[in-house]
Amino acid sequence: MSEKTESPEGILDLISRIRDTSGEILSRELEMNGIEGVVPAHGKIIFHLFQKEKPVPLSEVVKASGRVKSTITGMVATLEKHGYLMRTHSPEDKRSVLVELTPKGRAMRELFNDISIRILDRIYMGIDRPEQEALTDSLSRINRNLKDALALYIAKENIK
C-alpha cells in the first residue's frame, strides 16, 4: 500500500504520527514479551542505565533523558514499583539519589536490543543506506533548529 507523500508543511503532523505508531508497536512488543509496567517513554532511562555498571545519580539520568526532573522522578518511581530499578541514597551525600537497574531490569537488555532492531528494520524497509543517512541528517538539523528556538524563548523568559 503506497501512502501519499506528505507536503513539507505537514512535517510536525507526520513526525507526531510516526512517534505515535512506533510507540504503539513498542508497547505491543513489550506486552507480547511479558514486560509489564514499561512504556516507550521509559526507554531513555532504561537504555542509559543499560550502559552503566554501578548506580548513577538521578541528576545524570535527568540530563541524559532531556526531560525535567519531576517527569523522570515519576518514571523512576514506576520502574522501581515494577522491580526494574532501585533507588538508593549516595553514601557520600544523603541528599543525592542514585539509581540502578535490578537483575530483572538488566535481564531486559537483550529483548530491548532485539525489539529495537526489529523496529528499525521496519522503519527503514525499502529505504537504502544513503537515504537513511540523509533522513537522519535532515531530522537532526530540524531538531537542532527547534532546540535553538526553544533556547531563545527560555532566554527571553529569564530576562523578564
N, C-alpha and C positions, 0 to 999 in steps of 0.2 A: 504494500500500500504506500503510495507516494503522497507525502504531505506537502501542501502548498508552501512554497518558500516564503518566509516571513520578510516583511519590509524592515529596513533598518530602524524605522521609528517604533517598531514593536519589540525592540530588544529587551526592555525591562519585563514585559509580559512573558516573553519567551524564556528568559532566564528563570523567572519565577516558576513557570510550568515545568521546566527541566528539573529544578530543585524539588518541586513537589513530587514529580514522578519518580525521580531517583530515590527520594526519601521513602516513598511508599514501597518501592522494590526492596530497599534495605530493610525496612520494617518487616516485610513478608519473609525475607531471607532469615532474619533473626528469629522470627516466630517459628518458621519451619524447622529451625535447628534447636528449638527449645530454650532460646535465650529470652528470659523474661525480665522486664524492667529496664531494658536498654532501648533507647530511641536514637534516631540518627543524630540528634543534637549532642549526644554524649560522645560521639566519635572522636572529636578533637581531644577530649580529656583522656579517653582510653588509649588512643594512638600515642599521645605524648607519654603516658605512663608506661606503655609497652617498651619505650626506648630507655627507661630508667631502671637501674638495678637496686636502687635504695629509695627510701622516702624522699620526696621533694616538697619544698614549701608550696602551700596553696597559691601564694602570690606568683610563683613560676608558672603554675597551671593556668592561672588567670591571664597572665601575659601571653603564653603560648596559644591560648584559645582566641584571643582578640575580643573577648566578651567582658562584661562588667563583673565585678567580684560577687555581687548578690546573685547573679544568674548562675555562676559557676558553683557558688556555695550550695545553692539548691540542687543543682545537678549532682554534685558530690554526695550530698545527703541521700539522694535517691539511689545512687550507685552503691553507697555504703549499706543502705537498708536492704538491698538485694544481695549483699555479700560479695560484690565485685571489687570493692576497695575499702580501705580503712583509713581513718584519720587518727593522728596522734599529735601530742604537743612536742615541740622541739625540746630536747634536754637542755640546750643552751639558752633558749628564750621561750618561756612558757606561753607567751602571747602568740608565738608563731605556730601555725597549724601545718603539719606535714601530712601528705597523702601518698599512698602506695597501693598497688594492686594486690589483692589477696591471691592465693593459689587459684581460686575459682575465676578471678579476673584474668590472671595470666593464662589460664587454660583456653581462653577465647582467642588467643593470638593467631593461631593457625587458621581457625574458622574465619576470623575477620580478614586475614590476608586472602583466603580463598574467595570470600564474598566480594572483596574489593576487585580482585582480578576478573571475576565474572561480570561485575557491573561495568568495569572499564572496557572489557571486551564488547559488551553490548553497546556502550556509548559510542565506541569507535568503529562499530561494524560498518563496513563499506566506505570507510574514510582512510585514505592512505597516510603514511607517516608524515610526509610534508604538510598535508592538510591539517593533521593533528597538531603539528608544531605551530602552524600559522594560527590555528584557532586558539591554542593556549597562549600564544604571544598576544593576540588581539584581546582576549579576555583579561590577561594580566595588565595590559595597558588601560583597559576600561576600569579595572579595579583600582589601579594607581590613580587615575583621574578622579574617581569618586572619593578615594581617601584624601586626596589633596583638597577637594572641595569641602569635605567634612572638616578638615583641619582649619580651613578658613572660617567656617561657621563657629567652631569652637573658639578660635582666636577672638572673633568678634564678641562672643558671649563673655569671655574673660576680661575684655576691655571695659565692659559696662560696669 
